[in-house]
Every structure is written in C-alpha cells, then in structure tokens.
Amino acid sequence: MGVIYIGDRETGKTSLAMELANPKSNYVKVTYPDYEILKSRLYDDSLGRTKATDAVKVIHDEYLEIQVQLPTGNKQITLDWLDTPGEIWRATWQSTNSDNWNKLLNTILQSEGILLIVPPYREILKPDVNPEDFITQEQWCNRFNRWVDFFRYQCPRVRHLVICLNKADLFCDLHKEASQLEYIPHRSRMNWQQRNTYVFQRYFRPIQSQIDEINSSVSGLSIRCFITSIHNRSLLELPWIYLGSFLST
C-alpha cells in the first residue's frame, strides 16, 4: 500500500512535488523519476513557473517513488498523484464520469496514507501579502467540508491522513518554525505528537470540529497537521518523514 497526494488546484502541489525531488535533500529523496525528467514535465522555463495541471484530468499522470532515511533504515513510499477539479464533488459529474470517479476511488482503497495539501486563508497572511489572492477563513472552512465528507465516506481503509497547510512562507517565520519542528534523528526538540499539537493550535483551530468529525467517523485513522513551504527543506520533508516512520509497508 502507498500514499495518495491530493488537494484543490492552485494549492502548490506541483511546486512541492518538484522541490521534494530536488537532489539537495536531507532525509527524503525522490528515487523515481529523476529530478530533471520530473522538472521537464512539471516546469515551464518560458514562464519561469510550474505548469498548470490539466483541468480535464482527475488522475494526474505522475507516479513517484520516495525514499525516507530513518534511524532504522530506509523506507520506500510509493505515491499516486490525484487531482480534483471542483466538479468532481457533484453527483452529476460522478454519474457521467463514472470511470474516472471509480478509478480515483479504487486508487484510494489501495492506499494506506493520504497527503492533503490546503492553501492558507486570508486572516493568517503576513501584512505584505495581497489578501485578494486568497479565500477568507470562513470560505476555507466551508471548502474543507467537502474533504470531511470525502474522508468519511470514501476512505474507510486509510490509516494516516496528513494535512499540509502550504505556502508557510506567506504566513509565518519559516526559520523560527523550522527550528521548533525540524526532524533531527535522536535529538529532535519535539516528538510527532508534540509537533502536531503545536501546528494544530497555531494554524488549524478553525477546522477543529471538522477534524474531530473525521477522527470519530473513520476507525483507526491518525490525523496529523503540518505546515509546508518550498522555501524550507526541513518543513517540506517533515510530512514524508512522518509517513515513512508510521506506514506499515
């Protein structure tokens, strides 16, 4: 069993995946495909940015193999990249695109972990960030309700749900947070439960009731919250080190 990589569009999933594959790594590296090959698929040199995901695709073409270096040895994680246009949540879309919908559900049923990428909301942004580029906290909470229903009803076998609030460079002091949260074998400042509590209390409190609802509905599920950014390798790697530490395969 592996992990699925999922989230709404424009959350930075492509940039995160490409940066994770950067050879300048600490404890996590993408062993397949090669970084340059992945970059050629995901990055547009003429625009100087990652390519937009094809709006008509539900299952992204990328499949990644990730190696996590742990004190007990290396752990391999296989990753299926799923993308979800907004229409996918409508019953009419699901009925008229049953092949794509069933393909998505079958992939999830074979996965032990889910890594969900969500964007920041307007109220936590730094003062110099344009708030008009982001949704409000109320909209952010309402949007997360879709994921609550999805995890409750479509993900009965998932054992690890990792929720990453991405683009942390826009809402916090990356160096300060990384120094608190970073993984250092045998001498980290925090364990996984402490990291989760720290991040949850600071950044995820608006959806506490929704996370509680998922927890109470999916038996045996562990939910962990992280902040991520392409501009800090320690924060970028943390969700993968957690998954490598606790996945059964």
Stockholm file with secondary structure:
# STOCKHOLM 1.0

chainA/1-249         MGVIYIGDRETGKTSLAMELANPKSNYVKVTYPDYEILKSRLYDDSLGRTKATDAVKVIHDEYLEIQVQLPTGNKQITLDWLDTPGEIWRATWQSTNSDNWNKLLNTILQSEGILLIVPPYREILKPDVNPEDFITQEQWCNRFNRWVDFFRYQCPRVRHLVICLNKADLFCDLHKEASQLEYIPHRSRMNWQQRNTYVFQRYFRPIQSQIDEINSSVSGLSIRCFITSIHNRSLLELPWIYLGSFLST
#=GR chainA/1-249 SS CEEEEEECTTSSHHHHHHHHTCSCCSSEEEEESCHHHHHHHHEETTTTEECCCCTTCSEEEEEEEEEEEETTEEEEEEEEEECCCGGGGSHHHHHHTHHHHHHHHHHHHTEEEEEEEECCCGGGSCTTSCGGGSCCHHHHHHHHHHHHHHHHHHCTTCCEEEEEECCGGGTSCHHHHHHHHCCCTTTCSSCHHHHHHHHIIIIIGGGHHHHHHHHHHSTTCEEEEEECCTTCHHHHHHHHHHHHHHCCC
#=GC SS_cons         CEEEEEECTTSSHHHHHHHHTCSCCSSEEEEESCHHHHHHHHEETTTTEECCCCTTCSEEEEEEEEEEEETTEEEEEEEEEECCCGGGGSHHHHHHTHHHHHHHHHHHHTEEEEEEEECCCGGGSCTTSCGGGSCCHHHHHHHHHHHHHHHHHHCTTCCEEEEEECCGGGTSCHHHHHHHHCCCTTTCSSCHHHHHHHHIIIIIGGGHHHHHHHHHHSTTCEEEEEECCTTCHHHHHHHHHHHHHHCCC
//
